[in-house]
Amino acid sequence: MGSSKRPRRLFRNLEAKIASIPMIATALFIFVGATCWTIFYSFTKSKMLPNQKFVGFDQYERLWSSKRWLISIENILIFGFFSLVLSLAIGFFLAALLDQKIRFENTLRTIILYPFALSFVVTGLVWQWLLNPEFGIQKVVRDLGFENFTFDPLYNADIVIYGVLIAALWQSTGLIMCLMLAGMRGIDEDIWKASRVDGIPAWKTYLLIVIPMMRPVFVTTLVIITAGIVKVYDLVVAQTGGGPGISSEVPAKYVYDLMFRQQNLGQGFAASTMMFLTVLIILIPWMYLEFGGKKNEH
């Protein structure tokens, strides 16, 4: 009986399986192939063009002794931590407010989500103007009479990454809010009715009941945010260009500059391989939580 069922399973949804062949082939031969190619040449002395002169871990030693790379790692850790915490907190808070079925909900949701429709380049330029001390927020507040007010993070090397963070939060929080709101709307209305009957405050219901039930939404949201953090590039280029000096460097910009401006492919490949390892560290736990846990339950 078991052997007779296998051919049936093989030919089930045959059209869909045939249609997916080009996508699978693309993933295997382009994405996987390009990744392996990059990792291989990160161990070579490639400069302007790839070559196969093997140098072991020399490129990685140079990478981790580079002040610019270390600054980019420090920046991405700071940016990543605050981006994760604040975007989740603000997004959840806004979703909880909209979940109260307030008036003009659709209008407010559109306004909050609108920045996400803009490109990172546009967002970077907008916040570059807003944070410019000559005609931005600082000048507006000083014109109101607060002459000692100072708010110029993009021109201060010690806090420039926080200026980039402000722009990133402005753009991404709307998407997080929509994901959280969708998760909240998926919760059975009877749970809310029961909590009201028992006299449980709304904030306690969200904290003790809603959040645990939204675990899959939180996991997916964390993956989306983290993936965006790892590859942040155009926002920094548009807003600061990596400055002042190299104080707002990030790994993706380091890879681009090394490969296309300094024509040092080996070093760029080594940096991109480190970024790839970071993505794997994110994806593997997510895949386990999403798929491995479900299999174990069955």
Beta strands, then each sheet from edge to edge (+ up, - down):
end
